[in-house]
């Protein structure tokens, strides 16, 4: 099981549709890429090509 990381202010924002969008800060704090094609992925993952930069 993955480690639970509590959310803090600045870890996400709500999109116009009401979804939580995780920031680069949260992804770095989590420490790994989930390969879901996140909008602010600091690890350079591209879901279309299934590669990292």
Secondary structure as UniProt FT lines:
FT   TURN            9..10
FT   STRAND          12..14
FT   TURN            16..17
FT   STRAND          20..22
FT   HELIX           24..30
FT   TURN            39..40
FT   TURN            42..43
FT   STRAND          45..46
FT   TURN            47..50
FT   STRAND          51..52
//
